[in-house]
Amino acid sequence: MYCAYSEDFFSDRARRSIQIRPARAEDAAMIIEAINQVAAEKRYLTMEHFEATVEQEQAYIANLAYNGDLFLVALHENKIIGTLTALRAKGTYRSHVAEFGLSLLAQYRDSGIGSKLITILLRWCKAAGIEKLNLEVFHDNSRAIALYQKMGFRTEGIRKRQIKIDNRYIDLIQMTLFITEGN
Ligand SMILES: CC(C)(COP(=O)(O)OP(=O)(O)OC[C@H]1O[C@@H](n2cnc3c(N)ncnc32)[C@H](O)[C@@H]1OP(=O)(O)O)[C@@H](O)C(=O)NCCC(=O)NCCS
């Protein structure tokens, strides 16, 4: 239902040909590997490592359309280099809200791929009837915060000392974008 986002190729700032498309069940192992690489940096993600097994992830991807969620992958030379997931909140009274997260492998950052993924996400939000888009970001992730602000997100709250990594406390900034015709 939400697959108008397929096979979208573009050239990033380093002139690499990047493909963005919905995740497929067979991507599961590569997705887990990519997310685990970013998690291992211990600077950006709230998870220490990916929780699900390859089989669980395959089943989740197979049910995506049914759940009403979006899962995009970015590929370079057929290798997954980034992911974006947007999960619709459960229950009728919250079904206009979604929460998203994204990450790219280190060598693919600052090349415009994150901006492109969010642009596609906003297209999906409009088609899927999402009116409010939320995210959480570490207070010291200045690149991600700059990107979200550029895309129109504003701070809605701050969860102080919500994360503790190796005895370092991190505040979680909650950011929100209200989806309108203009964005
Ligand atoms: C956050 C992330 C998804 C952004 O994607 P990206 O492709 O690197 O972002 P883009 O290149 O599209 O845009 C980044 C913008 O921030 C700017 N920027 C980069 N570093 C910055 C900094 N330290 N301070 C302020 N702005 C910064 C860039 O100039 C760019 O702005 P521009 O498009 O106006 O030039 C990516 O860097 C990433 O995966 N980081 C590690 C994981 C992560 O942080 N995930 C998000 C968790 S909430």
The ligand as an SDF file (V2000), in Angstrom:
LIG
                    3D

 48 50  0  0  0  0  0  0  0  0999 V2000
   21.8990   11.8790   11.5240 C   0  0  0  0  0  0  0  0  0  0  0  0
   22.0360   11.3700   10.0990 C   0  0  0  0  0  0  0  0  0  0  0  0
   20.9190   10.3760    9.8130 C   0  0  0  0  0  0  0  0  0  0  0  0
   21.8650   12.5590    9.1550 C   0  0  0  0  0  0  0  0  0  0  0  0
   21.9850   12.1400    7.8350 O   0  0  0  0  0  0  0  0  0  0  0  0
   23.0710   12.8580    6.8750 P   0  0  0  0  0  0  0  0  0  0  0  0
   22.9390   12.2460    5.5410 O   0  0  0  0  0  0  0  0  0  0  0  0
   24.3920   12.8170    7.5470 O   0  0  0  0  0  0  0  0  0  0  0  0
   22.4860   14.3290    6.8750 O   0  0  0  0  0  0  0  0  0  0  0  0
   22.4990   15.3670    5.6710 P   0  0  0  0  0  0  0  0  0  0  0  0
   23.8340   15.3360    5.0000 O   0  0  0  0  0  0  0  0  0  0  0  0
   21.3000   15.1660    4.8180 O   0  0  0  0  0  0  0  0  0  0  0  0
   22.2630   16.7110    6.4790 O   0  0  0  0  0  0  0  0  0  0  0  0
   23.0570   17.0510    7.5840 C   0  0  0  0  0  0  0  0  0  0  0  0
   23.0140   18.5590    7.7750 C   0  0  0  0  0  0  0  0  0  0  0  0
   23.6010   18.8890    9.0430 O   0  0  0  0  0  0  0  0  0  0  0  0
   24.6890   19.7830    8.8430 C   0  0  0  0  0  0  0  0  0  0  0  0
   25.6690   19.4440    9.8750 N   0  0  0  0  0  0  0  0  0  0  0  0
   26.5300   18.4190    9.8710 C   0  0  0  0  0  0  0  0  0  0  0  0
   27.2290   18.3890   11.0330 N   0  0  0  0  0  0  0  0  0  0  0  0
   26.7680   19.4220   11.7650 C   0  0  0  0  0  0  0  0  0  0  0  0
   27.0860   19.9350   13.0580 C   0  0  0  0  0  0  0  0  0  0  0  0
   27.9930   19.3230   13.8190 N   0  0  0  0  0  0  0  0  0  0  0  0
   26.3990   21.0090   13.5030 N   0  0  0  0  0  0  0  0  0  0  0  0
   25.4560   21.6070   12.7550 C   0  0  0  0  0  0  0  0  0  0  0  0
   25.1250   21.1740   11.5120 N   0  0  0  0  0  0  0  0  0  0  0  0
   25.7710   20.0930   11.0340 C   0  0  0  0  0  0  0  0  0  0  0  0
   25.1500   19.5330    7.4380 C   0  0  0  0  0  0  0  0  0  0  0  0
   25.8340   20.6520    6.9200 O   0  0  0  0  0  0  0  0  0  0  0  0
   23.8190   19.2800    6.7240 C   0  0  0  0  0  0  0  0  0  0  0  0
   23.1350   20.4880    6.4800 O   0  0  0  0  0  0  0  0  0  0  0  0
   22.9380   21.0380    4.9630 P   0  0  0  0  0  0  0  0  0  0  0  0
   22.1670   19.9790    4.2320 O   0  0  0  0  0  0  0  0  0  0  0  0
   22.1740   22.3020    5.1390 O   0  0  0  0  0  0  0  0  0  0  0  0
   24.3190   21.2180    4.4290 O   0  0  0  0  0  0  0  0  0  0  0  0
   23.4110   10.6890    9.8590 C   0  0  0  0  0  0  0  0  0  0  0  0
   24.4500   11.6330    9.9990 O   0  0  0  0  0  0  0  0  0  0  0  0
   23.6550    9.5150   10.8000 C   0  0  0  0  0  0  0  0  0  0  0  0
   23.2540    8.3990   10.5180 O   0  0  0  0  0  0  0  0  0  0  0  0
   24.3300    9.7660   11.9380 N   0  0  0  0  0  0  0  0  0  0  0  0
   24.6460    8.7110   12.9050 C   0  0  0  0  0  0  0  0  0  0  0  0
   23.3880    8.0360   13.4580 C   0  0  0  0  0  0  0  0  0  0  0  0
   22.4120    9.0560   13.9810 C   0  0  0  0  0  0  0  0  0  0  0  0
   22.7870   10.0620   14.5530 O   0  0  0  0  0  0  0  0  0  0  0  0
   21.1100    8.7830   13.7900 N   0  0  0  0  0  0  0  0  0  0  0  0
   20.0650    9.6740   14.2660 C   0  0  0  0  0  0  0  0  0  0  0  0
   19.7060    9.3260   15.6460 C   0  0  0  0  0  0  0  0  0  0  0  0
   18.4100   10.3960   16.2760 S   0  0  0  0  0  0  0  0  0  0  0  0
  1  2  1  0
  2  3  1  0
  2  4  1  0
  2 36  1  0
  4  5  1  0
  5  6  1  0
  6  7  2  0
  6  8  1  0
  6  9  1  0
  9 10  1  0
 10 11  2  0
 10 12  1  0
 10 13  1  0
 13 14  1  0
 14 15  1  0
 15 16  1  0
 15 30  1  0
 16 17  1  0
 17 18  1  0
 17 28  1  0
 18 19  1  0
 18 27  1  0
 19 20  2  0
 20 21  1  0
 21 22  1  0
 21 27  2  0
 22 23  1  0
 22 24  2  0
 24 25  1  0
 25 26  2  0
 26 27  1  0
 28 29  1  0
 28 30  1  0
 30 31  1  0
 31 32  1  0
 32 33  2  0
 32 34  1  0
 32 35  1  0
 36 37  1  0
 36 38  1  0
 38 39  2  0
 38 40  1  0
 40 41  1  0
 41 42  1  0
 42 43  1  0
 43 44  2  0
 43 45  1  0
 45 46  1  0
 46 47  1  0
 47 48  1  0
M  END
$$$$
